[in-house]
Amino acid sequence: MDVYPDGYEQIILDNPIRTRYRHGREPDDVMLMTPGKPEELHIDPVEHRVYFRKKGHKIQVTVTSSNSTKFEINPNTGEPFGAPTTSEPRVATNTIYFDRRHPSAMILPVLSAAP
Protein backbone atom coordinates (compact mmCIF):
# COMPACT_ATOMS: atom_id res chain seq x y z
CA MET A 1 0.00 0.00 0.00
CA ASP A 2 1.02 3.57 -0.63
CA VAL A 3 -0.15 5.56 2.39
CA TYR A 4 -0.49 9.23 1.55
CA PRO A 5 0.33 11.94 4.10
CA ASP A 6 -3.42 12.49 4.68
CA GLY A 7 -3.94 8.77 5.50
CA TYR A 8 -5.43 7.71 2.15
CA GLU A 9 -4.34 4.15 1.27
CA GLN A 10 -3.72 3.15 -2.35
CA ILE A 11 -3.20 -0.51 -3.27
CA ILE A 12 -0.05 -0.77 -5.38
CA LEU A 13 0.29 -4.55 -5.45
CA ASP A 14 -2.04 -7.45 -4.69
CA ASN A 15 -0.06 -10.68 -4.29
CA PRO A 16 -2.21 -13.47 -2.89
CA ILE A 17 -0.53 -16.68 -1.78
CA ARG A 18 -1.92 -20.00 -0.65
CA THR A 19 0.24 -21.14 2.23
CA ARG A 20 -0.63 -24.78 1.55
CA TYR A 21 1.66 -24.43 -1.49
CA ARG A 22 4.57 -22.75 0.37
CA HIS A 23 6.80 -25.81 -0.23
CA GLY A 24 5.62 -26.44 -3.80
CA ARG A 25 2.62 -27.66 -5.77
CA GLU A 26 3.49 -31.34 -6.09
CA PRO A 27 1.15 -33.55 -4.00
CA ASP A 28 3.93 -34.42 -1.53
CA ASP A 29 4.76 -30.71 -1.06
CA VAL A 30 1.26 -29.53 -0.15
CA MET A 31 0.94 -28.88 3.60
CA LEU A 32 -1.62 -26.99 5.66
CA MET A 33 -0.51 -24.49 8.29
CA THR A 34 -0.56 -25.56 11.95
CA PRO A 35 -2.51 -23.12 14.15
CA GLY A 36 -0.22 -21.34 16.63
CA LYS A 37 2.98 -22.58 14.95
CA PRO A 38 5.11 -19.83 13.36
CA GLU A 39 6.12 -20.51 9.76
CA GLU A 40 8.70 -18.73 7.68
CA LEU A 41 7.19 -17.48 4.45
CA HIS A 42 8.97 -15.80 1.58
CA ILE A 43 6.58 -13.66 -0.42
CA ASP A 44 7.92 -12.50 -3.76
CA PRO A 45 6.29 -9.25 -4.81
CA VAL A 46 7.20 -10.02 -8.43
CA GLU A 47 8.83 -7.27 -10.40
CA HIS A 48 6.98 -4.14 -9.46
CA ARG A 49 8.18 -0.57 -9.40
CA VAL A 50 6.69 2.38 -7.60
CA TYR A 51 8.16 5.82 -7.55
CA PHE A 52 7.43 7.92 -4.49
CA ARG A 53 8.05 11.41 -5.83
CA LYS A 54 6.66 13.41 -2.92
CA LYS A 55 7.77 13.34 0.71
CA GLY A 56 5.49 12.00 3.42
CA HIS A 57 4.30 8.80 1.72
CA LYS A 58 4.70 5.52 3.61
CA ILE A 59 4.82 1.89 2.52
CA GLN A 60 2.38 -0.42 4.27
CA VAL A 61 2.07 -4.20 4.08
CA THR A 62 -1.42 -5.52 4.72
CA VAL A 63 -1.95 -9.19 5.50
CA THR A 64 -5.50 -10.42 5.14
CA SER A 65 -7.42 -13.59 4.46
CA SER A 66 -9.95 -11.86 2.30
CA ASN A 67 -10.23 -10.21 -1.06
CA SER A 68 -13.35 -11.78 -2.42
CA THR A 69 -14.59 -11.44 -5.12
CA LYS A 70 -11.30 -10.52 -6.71
CA PHE A 71 -9.75 -13.83 -5.67
CA GLU A 72 -11.23 -17.26 -4.87
CA ILE A 73 -12.68 -17.55 -1.39
CA ASN A 74 -10.67 -19.69 1.02
CA PRO A 75 -13.06 -21.40 3.47
CA ASN A 76 -10.05 -22.44 5.66
CA THR A 77 -11.31 -26.02 5.88
CA GLY A 78 -8.30 -27.67 4.23
CA GLU A 79 -10.46 -29.18 1.52
CA PRO A 80 -9.25 -28.92 -2.09
CA PHE A 81 -10.17 -25.72 -3.89
CA GLY A 82 -13.00 -25.97 -6.36
CA ALA A 83 -14.40 -29.12 -4.72
CA PRO A 84 -17.77 -29.03 -2.97
CA THR A 85 -17.19 -28.26 0.69
CA THR A 86 -18.49 -30.59 3.37
CA SER A 87 -17.40 -28.40 6.29
CA GLU A 88 -18.48 -25.02 7.56
CA PRO A 89 -16.07 -22.21 6.63
CA ARG A 90 -13.66 -21.25 9.42
CA VAL A 91 -12.29 -17.86 10.38
CA ALA A 92 -8.54 -17.52 9.79
CA THR A 93 -6.32 -15.67 12.23
CA ASN A 94 -3.12 -14.20 10.79
CA THR A 95 -0.21 -13.37 13.07
CA ILE A 96 2.94 -11.56 12.01
CA TYR A 97 5.84 -12.25 14.36
CA PHE A 98 8.50 -9.60 14.70
CA ASP A 99 10.26 -10.40 17.94
CA ARG A 100 13.88 -11.46 18.46
CA ARG A 101 13.12 -15.18 17.91
CA HIS A 102 10.85 -14.54 14.92
CA PRO A 103 12.15 -11.53 13.00
CA SER A 104 10.14 -10.25 10.07
CA ALA A 105 11.48 -8.01 7.35
CA MET A 106 10.46 -6.32 4.17
CA ILE A 107 13.51 -5.85 1.97
CA LEU A 108 13.09 -3.27 -0.75
CA PRO A 109 15.69 -1.87 -3.11
CA VAL A 110 16.05 1.89 -3.20
CA LEU A 111 16.74 3.24 -6.66
CA SER A 112 17.72 6.68 -7.82
CA ALA A 113 15.03 9.03 -9.08
CA ALA A 114 13.24 8.12 -12.29
CA PRO A 115 14.54 9.75 -15.46
Backbone bond lengths (Angstrom), bond angles and torsions (degrees), N, CA, C in turn:
res aa  C-N    CA-C-N  psi(-1)  N-CA   C-N-CA  omega(-1)  CA-C   N-CA-C  phi
1 M - - - 1.444 - - 1.522 108.45 -
2 D 1.309 114.21 144.46 1.463 121.65 169.83 1.517 105.45 -101.86
3 V 1.332 116.37 114.01 1.460 120.84 179.91 1.529 107.69 -99.55
4 Y 1.325 114.29 115.73 1.458 121.19 -178.97 1.529 110.24 -73.34
5 P 1.325 117.20 160.62 1.466 119.95 179.28 1.529 114.07 -55.76
6 D 1.347 117.30 -28.43 1.470 120.21 -179.92 1.529 112.69 -86.49
7 G 1.356 117.83 2.16 1.461 121.61 177.91 1.515 114.79 98.08
8 Y 1.334 118.10 -9.46 1.465 121.49 177.60 1.526 109.00 -61.89
9 E 1.337 117.12 136.14 1.461 122.51 -179.30 1.520 110.13 -112.34
10 Q 1.314 116.54 124.89 1.462 123.25 -179.72 1.522 108.58 -114.85
11 I 1.337 117.46 122.98 1.462 120.51 175.88 1.520 108.24 -68.85
12 I 1.332 116.31 127.00 1.465 119.62 176.50 1.525 111.84 -111.38
13 L 1.329 116.81 -17.16 1.457 120.36 177.45 1.518 109.42 -157.90
14 D 1.310 116.32 131.93 1.457 123.88 174.78 1.519 105.84 -114.03
15 N 1.317 118.10 116.75 1.462 120.68 -174.98 1.522 110.05 -133.15
16 P 1.343 116.91 75.79 1.460 118.10 -178.10 1.521 112.11 -69.43
17 I 1.327 115.12 144.45 1.467 120.59 174.52 1.526 108.21 -131.03
18 R 1.278 116.44 151.30 1.456 122.82 171.79 1.516 106.11 -106.94
19 T 1.320 116.62 112.02 1.460 119.29 -174.86 1.519 112.80 -64.55
20 R 1.311 118.50 -21.32 1.470 119.80 176.61 1.518 111.23 -60.43
21 Y 1.347 117.17 -22.28 1.462 121.72 -179.23 1.531 112.20 -102.84
22 R 1.338 118.75 18.09 1.463 121.30 -175.37 1.528 112.86 -65.25
23 H 1.342 118.20 -21.14 1.462 121.66 178.59 1.526 111.74 -103.91
24 G 1.313 118.02 -2.04 1.460 122.57 -179.94 1.514 111.46 133.94
25 R 1.322 116.03 175.08 1.465 121.06 -175.89 1.522 113.80 -107.03
26 E 1.325 116.64 -2.07 1.468 118.98 175.97 1.529 108.28 -69.52
27 P 1.333 118.47 148.93 1.467 120.30 -176.43 1.533 114.71 -51.33
28 D 1.334 117.17 -37.41 1.467 119.63 -179.67 1.532 112.95 -75.05
29 D 1.336 117.22 -14.19 1.466 121.90 -179.24 1.525 112.64 -89.09
30 V 1.323 117.22 -23.51 1.461 121.53 -173.51 1.529 109.99 -70.28
31 M 1.349 115.82 126.58 1.458 120.58 -177.01 1.526 109.25 -148.01
32 L 1.323 116.38 130.49 1.459 120.73 176.71 1.524 110.17 -75.45
33 M 1.305 116.16 156.87 1.464 121.54 175.74 1.529 108.51 -72.64
34 T 1.330 116.01 154.06 1.456 122.24 175.77 1.525 107.93 -104.23
35 P 1.333 118.04 119.14 1.469 119.61 -179.10 1.523 111.83 -54.24
36 G 1.346 116.06 133.21 1.454 121.87 178.15 1.516 115.07 81.48
37 K 1.332 118.14 -4.47 1.464 121.20 -179.42 1.533 108.79 -103.44
38 P 1.342 117.23 116.75 1.473 119.13 178.07 1.518 111.36 -62.16
39 E 1.309 115.95 141.10 1.468 122.77 177.58 1.523 108.16 -128.92
40 E 1.307 116.22 141.22 1.452 120.25 174.83 1.518 108.44 -86.25
41 L 1.308 116.01 124.82 1.461 121.77 179.29 1.520 109.07 -122.78
42 H 1.301 116.22 136.35 1.456 121.81 173.83 1.519 106.71 -109.52
43 I 1.304 115.93 117.19 1.462 121.09 -177.57 1.519 107.81 -110.80
44 D 1.313 115.52 114.51 1.456 121.53 -178.48 1.523 108.76 -88.62
45 P 1.312 117.33 118.00 1.467 118.71 -178.93 1.519 113.30 -77.68
46 V 1.301 118.22 13.42 1.461 123.97 -174.56 1.528 109.15 52.14
47 E 1.276 116.44 173.65 1.465 117.88 -179.60 1.516 109.33 -71.84
48 H 1.297 114.38 116.11 1.463 120.34 -178.19 1.517 107.48 -148.24
49 R 1.307 116.37 132.55 1.454 120.37 -179.88 1.520 110.00 -121.29
50 V 1.315 114.15 137.51 1.453 120.91 174.90 1.517 107.03 -135.54
51 Y 1.287 115.54 131.62 1.461 120.01 176.34 1.523 108.30 -104.31
52 F 1.311 115.45 123.14 1.459 121.39 174.46 1.521 105.95 -98.27
53 R 1.314 116.31 101.44 1.464 121.06 -173.72 1.529 112.63 -89.35
54 K 1.319 116.87 -21.54 1.460 119.80 -177.61 1.522 109.98 -114.00
55 K 1.312 116.79 145.60 1.456 121.96 179.01 1.519 110.30 -68.79
56 G 1.335 115.21 155.04 1.455 120.79 174.15 1.515 114.89 98.42
57 H 1.327 118.32 -10.08 1.465 120.84 177.45 1.524 108.78 -79.04
58 K 1.337 115.59 149.50 1.464 121.67 178.40 1.516 109.11 -126.36
59 I 1.334 115.40 154.78 1.463 121.21 175.26 1.519 107.19 -100.59
60 Q 1.320 115.99 131.77 1.464 121.42 -179.59 1.523 109.26 -127.02
61 V 1.313 116.64 136.37 1.462 122.03 173.15 1.521 106.77 -104.56
62 T 1.311 116.51 127.94 1.457 121.70 179.04 1.523 108.14 -115.42
63 V 1.314 116.52 125.79 1.460 121.82 177.51 1.513 107.10 -109.68
64 T 1.319 115.77 126.08 1.454 120.67 -176.56 1.523 109.59 -146.23
65 S 1.284 116.18 160.02 1.465 120.51 174.78 1.518 111.13 -105.77
66 S 1.310 115.62 17.22 1.462 117.41 -177.55 1.518 110.76 -139.30
67 N 1.277 114.85 144.48 1.453 124.05 166.87 1.517 107.05 -172.16
68 S 1.306 114.81 41.05 1.451 120.80 176.42 1.525 105.88 -78.16
69 T 1.197 121.60 139.14 1.447 131.75 13.13 1.520 113.03 -100.36
70 K 1.277 117.14 9.45 1.462 120.17 179.97 1.526 111.03 -66.06
71 F 1.329 116.52 -39.44 1.456 121.30 179.26 1.521 108.98 -124.66
72 E 1.330 116.33 160.16 1.463 122.47 -178.82 1.527 110.92 -58.99
73 I 1.309 115.56 137.18 1.462 121.33 178.65 1.521 109.79 -67.87
74 N 1.328 115.58 136.64 1.463 121.41 175.51 1.529 106.85 -106.54
75 P 1.337 118.26 110.88 1.464 119.71 -178.83 1.533 113.49 -77.38
76 N 1.350 117.65 -3.67 1.468 123.19 177.94 1.527 112.94 59.76
77 T 1.326 115.98 33.10 1.460 120.53 179.07 1.532 112.31 -100.02
78 G 1.344 116.30 -14.82 1.459 120.31 -177.07 1.512 113.12 87.79
79 E 1.318 117.21 -6.46 1.463 119.83 179.07 1.529 109.80 -73.97
80 P 1.323 117.64 154.89 1.468 120.37 179.94 1.525 111.55 -60.11
81 F 1.329 115.92 144.45 1.454 120.47 178.81 1.513 110.46 -70.08
82 G 1.312 115.11 141.98 1.455 120.93 179.52 1.520 113.45 87.22
83 A 1.326 118.00 -15.06 1.469 121.38 179.32 1.524 108.58 -86.99
84 P 1.328 116.91 150.31 1.467 118.47 175.63 1.526 110.40 -59.73
85 T 1.315 116.62 134.30 1.458 120.24 -177.65 1.524 110.77 -85.88
86 T 1.312 115.31 140.62 1.463 120.31 177.64 1.519 110.94 -108.33
87 S 1.343 116.34 -4.27 1.464 121.22 -177.79 1.523 110.00 -116.54
88 E 1.310 115.01 158.35 1.459 120.46 174.13 1.529 108.77 -72.18
89 P 1.334 118.19 140.98 1.460 119.98 175.73 1.527 110.83 -58.07
90 R 1.336 115.89 148.29 1.468 121.35 -179.97 1.521 109.59 -118.02
91 V 1.309 115.49 148.79 1.453 121.51 177.01 1.526 108.28 -77.60
92 A 1.330 116.52 133.63 1.465 121.09 176.86 1.526 108.96 -96.03
93 T 1.313 115.65 142.57 1.456 121.68 174.53 1.522 107.66 -116.30
94 N 1.324 116.29 121.41 1.460 121.68 179.57 1.523 108.91 -101.53
95 T 1.315 116.12 134.43 1.459 121.47 177.66 1.518 108.45 -128.20
96 I 1.307 116.15 128.67 1.463 121.63 174.24 1.525 106.58 -103.84
97 Y 1.315 116.36 121.30 1.456 121.26 178.57 1.519 108.80 -92.86
98 F 1.306 116.54 135.57 1.456 119.72 176.53 1.529 110.50 -146.89
99 D 1.330 114.05 42.15 1.460 119.36 175.93 1.535 108.83 -100.76
100 R 1.310 116.76 -177.60 1.464 121.70 -176.32 1.531 112.12 -59.69
101 R 1.327 117.73 -39.01 1.481 121.01 -178.78 1.523 112.39 -79.34
102 H 1.318 116.41 -22.74 1.467 121.29 -176.61 1.528 109.68 -132.81
103 P 1.316 117.82 69.76 1.466 118.74 -177.84 1.528 111.52 -70.71
104 S 1.293 115.61 144.47 1.460 122.00 174.62 1.516 107.43 -120.80
105 A 1.297 116.29 148.98 1.457 119.84 -179.09 1.512 110.41 -150.09
106 M 1.303 115.13 149.64 1.453 122.02 169.70 1.527 104.73 -120.04
107 I 1.307 116.44 114.85 1.457 121.06 -176.20 1.523 108.10 -105.05
108 L 1.316 115.28 116.28 1.455 121.41 -177.99 1.522 109.96 -124.61
109 P 1.312 117.35 136.64 1.464 118.43 174.54 1.521 109.83 -76.09
110 V 1.308 115.73 147.33 1.465 120.83 175.47 1.519 106.19 -111.78
111 L 1.313 115.20 121.28 1.464 121.10 -177.60 1.522 109.27 -108.72
112 S 1.310 115.25 161.16 1.461 119.26 176.62 1.525 109.38 -68.23
113 A 1.292 116.33 168.38 1.467 121.79 -177.86 1.511 110.99 -56.57
114 A 1.311 115.53 150.00 1.471 121.27 178.43 1.519 109.64 -66.09
115 P 1.316 116.53 150.06 1.480 120.04 179.74 1.516 111.50 -65.23
